[in-house]
Amino acid sequence: MKAMSRVLTGFRLPRRLCLSGVAAGLFTVLGLFELCAGEDSAAWQPQRLALPGLPNVLQLHPQVRSGGLPEGEAAFAALAERGVKTIISVDGAQPNVTLARKHGLRYVHLPHGYDGIPEERVKELAKAVRDLPGPIYIHCHHGRHRSPAAAAVACVAAGLLEPAQAPAVLAAAGTSPHYRGLFHATQTARRLSDQTLAGIRADFPETARIPPIAEAMIEIEHVYDRLVALGANRWKRLPAQPDLDPAHEALLLKEHYRELGRSPALRQQPSAMSVLLREAERRAEALVRLLRAPGGEAAAIDSAFSAVQADCRTCHERFRDVPLSEKRAAGSSR
């Protein structure tokens, strides 16, 4: 509001002014307030925090932070030391409720996908940040995509942020523009009335039930992340995790693809997903063979893993990351 202060410093009403003139002056002042508030919203940025075991932490409001999955004892201790009272996971993986309780933290599991945030989930998130003990830490897996979107939408809906401030959260977090549903959620977020928030019935469970395909994808993501780390180490065992064998991790990936392909839940998905899964399984098998071969060339292994990564991107773009609004439209047209 510095701009507002400068404007008002020189603002004086004449001694003798007709009523219409006073009204006009008041409307001018109100307009200036709105203009300067807009300037402040545009200039606002979330604060980046460095905490042990917690990647990509942003503070959006004194009561709300977003970031990645708390890794190990040190992460939960850091949250408790910073005064956090409630952790909200929007990731599909089951939260570590035991460690949270050990440090006096409450866990709430409100997962959503990369395709956007359903209206009912927005309401639950808003009610959570308004009513649950704070400060609150909202996390996904890496802290770059789903959790900043969830935190921004929740803060806007609860009246803690202005709608114009929400896009800055995704920009600061480095959210990928491929996740159009998450951007749509933040761009369309609006304040919910106190009456609406009070009327929302939410259980705030510690753990939520996850659909079978989403659960399988979580396991695949964990193996994939380990392969990325091994690839960055030139396909040698990691000093910090010497038990991780590159060939075995590639084999696990292949088996996860095979098991998902057998899942009854897959029959409810488009047939193109099954085709992509079979191709992904073949590419993972090729990676296994190269990693098992004596003296395997790093360049060939890198190329095989790049093909695996390309399969992941293709599947995500065609199925996982399609915005909710487009999925609904496609479903209604059938």
Stockholm file with secondary structure:
# STOCKHOLM 1.0

chainA/1-334         MKAMSRVLTGFRLPRRLCLSGVAAGLFTVLGLFELCAGEDSAAWQPQRLALPGLPNVLQLHPQVRSGGLPEGEAAFAALAERGVKTIISVDGAQPNVTLARKHGLRYVHLPHGYDGIPEERVKELAKAVRDLPGPIYIHCHHGRHRSPAAAAVACVAAGLLEPAQAPAVLAAAGTSPHYRGLFHATQTARRLSDQTLAGIRADFPETARIPPIAEAMIEIEHVYDRLVALGANRWKRLPAQPDLDPAHEALLLKEHYRELGRSPALRQQPSAMSVLLREAERRAEALVRLLRAPGGEAAAIDSAFSAVQADCRTCHERFRDVPLSEKRAAGSSR
#=GR chainA/1-334 SS CHHHHHHHHTCCCCSSCCHHHHHHHHHHHHHHHHHHHHHHHHHCCCEEEEETTEEEEEEEETTEEEESCCCHHHHHHHHHHTTCCEEEECSSSCCCHHHHHHTTCEEEECCCCTTCCCHHHHHHHHHHHHHSCSSEEEECSSSSSHHHHHHHHHHHHHTSSCGGGHHHHHHHHTCCTTCHHHHHHHHTCCCCCHHHHHHCCCCCCSSCCCCHHHHHHHHHHHHHHHHHHHHHTTTSCBTTBTTCCHHHHHHHHHHHHHHHHHCGGGGGSCHHHHHHHHHHHHHHHHHHHHHHSTTCCHHHHHHHHHHHHHHHHHHIIIIISSCHHHHHHHHHTC
#=GC SS_cons         CHHHHHHHHTCCCCSSCCHHHHHHHHHHHHHHHHHHHHHHHHHCCCEEEEETTEEEEEEEETTEEEESCCCHHHHHHHHHHTTCCEEEECSSSCCCHHHHHHTTCEEEECCCCTTCCCHHHHHHHHHHHHHSCSSEEEECSSSSSHHHHHHHHHHHHHTSSCGGGHHHHHHHHTCCTTCHHHHHHHHTCCCCCHHHHHHCCCCCCSSCCCCHHHHHHHHHHHHHHHHHHHHHTTTSCBTTBTTCCHHHHHHHHHHHHHHHHHCGGGGGSCHHHHHHHHHHHHHHHHHHHHHHSTTCCHHHHHHHHHHHHHHHHHHIIIIISSCHHHHHHHHHTC
//
